[in-house]
Amino acid sequence: MGYYTQAISGHVSLMMRSEPVEDVLQQPDTPPELSKALSTAQSARTFAERTLKLPVGGAFSSFVALEHSWVVVNVVAVPEFSLSPKQWCYPFVGCQAYRGYFDLAMAQKTQKHFDNQGYDTFIGAVTAYSTLGWFDDPLHTGFTNLSEDRMIALMFHELAHRVVYLNGDTAFNESFATAVELEGLRLWLEREGQPEAFERALLRLEHRNRTLELVSETSEALRHLYAQQDELDRDLLRQRKQQMLDDLASRYEALATHYPEPGPFGSAPVQLNNAKLALFQQYNQHVPAFRQLLKESNFDFERFYEAVSRLSEQPETERADTLNALSKRFHEHF
């Protein structure tokens, strides 16, 4: 009950403090940078509705200033010798591979609880979240403090969750939303004639994809190692696990030298564990599959959403096979 109390009160507080964007734009003391960001966000709302066919409704039509750069923090907990994160289940939204908190102290208490049980854990700051259309989610400083292209991409991502949401499959939900975010941003930047921003977006995407390749390789090796946990000594398991994670961190650091911005794990040096790898893969695992499905839908977003909806209704094994087949057919078209 304590968890649900902080979740409800945190969201209600966010809604109660928000003001209509139009009112904020008309206030004489609104900083010019904020006015520009809010005006751009309103254009992006219209673009999302008309071009990406997203169910915008009243989302992002109000604004609230936050005290910090994040709106919630997520706790991820994964057993010491596994890459399958603990699932938390909730009313309406089903099960997720993380637990979100408006209260950082409560998140840290949960993290300590799992640390004491030997789990690998991670607390990640979350810039935005979606209530899946149950409420009109506001804009906030987590959005407007981002660069323009990142802000717009995040808006498209959160709006995509209103289209299709599969209970208990975080990888499906987040990969779908990330695919909409990427393709939506591409179309937005093309329309706006912003080649420099488009190049930055392409570099971020390339960095993300190459990081995913590294993570996938290491994850496969770790799964093979963890499958031997009944035969190998625990200390030997820990030693080999740490060697693999340290090697991944080194390769990630070497990769980062080729890109002007920090990658998905932040600036090097980084410390990695099962929780960080599991969370990263949850958001990126099926992105190529959904982008391929959009391509095969002739970039008709309504047709694409219908195909995604049908895919979400398939049995889990059949759905996984379909996603894998789509991924194998994908080739970057940017």
N, C-alpha and C positions, 0 to 999 in steps of 0.2 A: 504493500500500500504506500510505503514511503517513496518508492520509485515512481509510481503513477501520480502521486501528489506533486512531486517536483516537476514531472513532465507536463502535467496539465497546467499547473500554476505558471511554469516557465513560458508556455505557449500563450496562455491568456494574457500574461504580462506583456509579451511581445505585441499582441494584437491591440491591447488597450493603449499602448504608448504610440502606436502608429498614427500618422496623419495622411490624409489624401495627398498624393504627389502634386496635384494641381495647387493645393494650398501652400505646400512647401515652396514651389516655384514662384509663387506670388509674394512670398515674404521678403522684405527688403534686406534682411540680414542673412539670407541664405548665401553661402560662399559661391562664387562663380564656378568653381570646380564641381561642386555638388549639383548646381543647376544644370551644368552641361551633362553630367553623368545621368541625372534623372530624365532629362529630355531625350537622351540617347536610349535609355531604358524603355521609355514610352514608345519610341519608334520601333524598338526591337519587339515589344509586345505585339504591335500591329503586324510586323513582319512574321512573327511566330504564328499568328492566327491566320493570316492570308496566304502566306507562302508555304509554311511548314505544316499548316492545317492542325496546329496544336490547340487543345481546348483551354484557351487562356482564361476565359471567364473574368473574374475580378482579381486574379492573381497579379501581384506586383503593381497594383494601382495605388498603394499606400507606402509610406516610408517611416522607418524608425531608426534613430541613432543608437548604436550599441556602445558599451563601455570598452569593448575589446574587439579584436579582428574576427573572432569566431562567434557563432550563435549557439552551438552545442559542441560537446566533445563526445567522441565515441570510444568505448572500451572494446577491445578485441582480445579474446583469450583462446589460446590454442594449446592442446596438450604438448608436453615436452617432446614427444616422439611422434608427431602427427602434423599434417598440414590441413586438417579439417577443423575449422573454427567452431567453438561452442555456439549453439543456436539459442536465441531468446525468442519466445513467442508472445504475441500481443493480440488484443482484440482488434478486429478490422483489418490490420495490415499483415497478419500472419507471422511467420518466423523470419528472423534476420540474423546475420552473422556478426552482429555488433549490438551494443547497448548504449543508447544516447542519453546524455545528461546535460541539463542546463547548469547544474551545480558541479563545479570542478572537484570540490572536496568529496562529494558522493562518488564521483567517478574514480578518484584516487583510492577511496575506501574499497570499492569493488575490485580495482586492480590489485590492491594489496591482498585481498581475499584469495584471488586466483594465483598470485605470486607465491603465497604460502602453501598452495596445493601443488606447486611445481609446474604450473602452466607458463608458457611464453605469453607475455601480454604487451599491449601497446595502447596508449591513449592518443588519439588523433583529433586535432582541432578541425571542426567542420564549418566551412564558410556558409553553407545553406542546407536546408532540408525541405522536403515536400510533404504536405499533409494529404497528398493524393486527391486533391479536389474537395476534401471535407471542409476546408476553410480557404479564404482568400489570402494566401501567403503574402506577406509584405516584402518589399525591398528593404534593405538595411545597409549599414555601412560596410558589412562584410562584402556586399556586392560593389558598392560605389567606390570603395578604396582600391579595387582591382583596376588593372588596365582595361580599356574599353573592350577589347576583343575578348579578354578573359571573363569580364562581367556578362557579356552577351552570351558566350558559350555556356556559362553557368545557368543563366536564365533558361536557355533551351533545354539543358539537361534536366532541371527540376520540373519544367513543364511536361517533359516527356513522360515522367512518372504518372501523370494524370491519364495517359493513353492506355497503357497496359501495365499491370502490376501483378506478378505471379507470386502468390503466397509461398514462402519457404525457399525461394530460389534467388538469393541475392545476386549471384553472378549473372543470371538472365536479366534481372531488372536493371542492374547498373551498367552492364554491357550495352543493352538496348539504349538506355538514356545517353550513354557516352557516344554511341554511333549517331544519334540524332544531334547531339551537341556538335560533333565534328562536321557532319554534312551541313547542318544549319549554319554554322559559322562560315564554312566555305562559301555558301550562297550569299550570305550577308556581306562578306568582305568583297566578293565579286561585284555585288550591286553597288556598294559604297565606293568602289574604285580605290581600295586601300592595299596596294601590292606589298608594301612593307609589312603591314600587319599580317597579311596572308603568309608571307615568308616566315615570319616569327611563328605563326600557328603551325606551318609545315615542319619547322625545325622541332617544335615541341612534340608534334606527333611522331616524328622520326625518332626522337629521343625516347619517347614512351614505348614505341614499338621495339626498339633495340634493347631497352631495359627489360621488356616482357620476354624477349628471346633469352636473355641471360637468366632471368628468374625461372623460366620454364625449364631450362637445362638443369639448373641447380635443384629445382623442386623434384624433377624426375630422379635425380641422384639421391636426394633426401628420402623420397618415398621408398626407393630400393633399400636404403639403409634402415629406415624405420620398420620395414617388413621383417628385419632380422632381429628385432628387439627381444624376442624370446630365446634367441641363441647367443647373442653377444652380451658381454659384460656391460653394465650401465655406464661405467666410467669410460670404456672404449667407445660406446655409442656417443657419449657427450663430446669426447675428443674429436671424433670424425665429423660429427655434426658441426662443431665450431670451426673446423678446418674448411668445410664446404661454405659456411656462411662468411668466413673471413675472405675466402677466395672470391666469392660473389661481390663482396664489398670492394675488393681491390679492382675487379674488372669493371664495376660500376664507376669507380673513381677514374679509371683510365678512359672510359667512355665519355665521362663528363667533360674531359678536356677539349672535346670536339664541338661543344655546344655553348652558346653564350649565356644561357639561363640554367638555373639549377634543375635537375631532373626530378622524376616522381618521388624519389626518396630524399630530396633536399640536397643541400650542398655537402660535398665530401669533406672529411671522412664521415662515414655513416656506420651505425651499429645495427645489424639485421638479426631478426629472429623469425620463428615460425609465424608469429602474429602479423608482422609486417609483410611477409611474403604472401600469406593467405589473403590479407586485405587487398593488396595490390592486384592479385589475380582475380579477386571477386569483381573488381571494377573493369577489368580489361580482357578477361578470358575469351569472351565471345564477340568482341567488337568487330573483328574482320567478318564474322558470319553475318551480323546484322547489316554491315555496310554492303556486303555482297547481296543480301536479300533486298535492300533498297535499290541497288543497281539492277537486279533482275525484275524489280517492279517499275523500271524505267523512270526512277526518281519521282514517281507519283506517290506522294506521302500518304494520301488516304488509302491507296491500294497497299502500300507498305504496312501501314498500321493494321489493316485487315489480315495481312499475311502473318504478322507478328502475333495477333490475337489467336489465329488458328494454331500457330506453333505452340503458344502457351497452353493450349488445350490437349496437346499430345501427351501420352504417357512419358514419364521421365526418360526412360531408356531410348525411346523413339525420338524424343526431342533432342537428346544429346547427340544421337547419330545424325540428325538433320543439321544441327549446328556445326558439327565437325565437317560434314560434307560441304556446307556453305563456306567454311573457313578455307578449305583446301582449294576452292575455286576462286578465292579472292585475290585480286591483283590491284595494287595501289593505282588510282586513276588521277590523282592530283597532278 
